Amino acid sequence: MKPVGAIVLVLGLIFVGIGDSFLPKPLSTASKNARTYVNNIFLSFTPDTDFEKPSKQREQQIDDLEKKVNGQGD
């Protein structure tokens, strides 16, 4: 990598990573928005966590089994 490219890369990472803490107002807002955008891109690769807790499903299965054993079920 050429030295200019390395400098631009490092400055870009600093801008996105911590730029909103020391840059003046218009640039700090842009830095925060850029970081939020990058975070959302990386979070889109993770699976959704909208599933029920396995323990809740297991408790329902246990309740159903207990009802069947006690003669109260189907």
C-alpha positions as CSV (number, residue, x, y, z in Angstrom):
1,M,0.0,0.0,0.0
2,K,1.3,3.4,-0.9
3,P,2.0,5.8,2.0
4,V,-0.7,8.2,0.9
5,G,-3.3,5.4,0.9
6,A,-2.2,4.3,4.3
7,I,-2.6,7.8,5.7
8,V,-6.1,8.2,4.1
9,L,-7.1,4.8,5.6
10,V,-5.9,5.7,9.1
11,L,-7.6,9.1,9.0
12,G,-10.8,7.5,7.7
13,L,-10.8,5.0,10.6
14,I,-10.2,7.8,13.1
15,F,-12.9,9.9,11.6
16,V,-15.5,7.1,11.8
17,G,-14.3,5.7,15.1
18,I,-13.8,8.7,17.4
19,G,-14.3,11.8,15.2
20,D,-17.4,13.0,17.0
21,S,-15.6,13.4,20.2
22,F,-13.1,16.1,19.1
23,L,-14.2,17.5,15.7
24,P,-16.3,20.7,15.4
25,K,-20.1,20.4,15.0
26,P,-20.7,19.7,11.3
27,L,-17.9,17.2,11.1
28,S,-18.8,15.5,14.4
29,T,-22.3,14.9,13.2
30,A,-21.0,13.5,10.0
31,S,-18.7,11.2,11.9
32,K,-21.5,10.0,14.2
33,N,-23.8,9.3,11.2
34,A,-21.0,7.4,9.4
35,R,-20.3,5.2,12.4
36,T,-24.1,4.5,12.8
37,Y,-24.3,3.6,9.1
38,V,-21.3,1.3,9.3
39,N,-22.6,-0.3,12.5
40,N,-26.0,-1.0,10.8
41,I,-24.3,-2.6,7.9
42,F,-22.4,-5.0,10.1
43,L,-25.4,-5.7,12.3
44,S,-27.4,-6.6,9.2
45,F,-25.1,-9.7,8.8
46,T,-26.1,-11.1,12.1
47,P,-29.3,-13.2,12.5
48,D,-32.5,-11.8,13.9
49,T,-33.1,-12.4,17.6
50,D,-36.9,-12.3,17.4
51,F,-37.3,-15.9,18.5
52,E,-38.9,-17.0,21.7
53,K,-36.7,-18.0,24.6
54,P,-35.9,-21.8,24.4
55,S,-36.7,-22.1,28.1
56,K,-40.2,-20.7,27.6
57,Q,-40.8,-23.3,24.8
58,R,-39.4,-26.0,27.1
59,E,-41.7,-25.0,30.0
60,Q,-44.7,-25.2,27.7
61,Q,-43.7,-28.7,26.5
62,I,-43.2,-29.8,30.2
63,D,-46.7,-28.5,31.1
64,D,-48.2,-30.3,28.2
65,L,-46.5,-33.5,29.1
66,E,-47.6,-33.2,32.8
67,K,-51.2,-32.7,31.7
68,K,-51.0,-35.8,29.5
69,V,-49.5,-37.9,32.3
70,N,-52.1,-36.7,34.8
71,G,-54.9,-37.5,32.4
72,Q,-55.9,-33.9,31.8
73,G,-54.6,-33.7,28.2
74,D,-55.9,-34.7,24.8
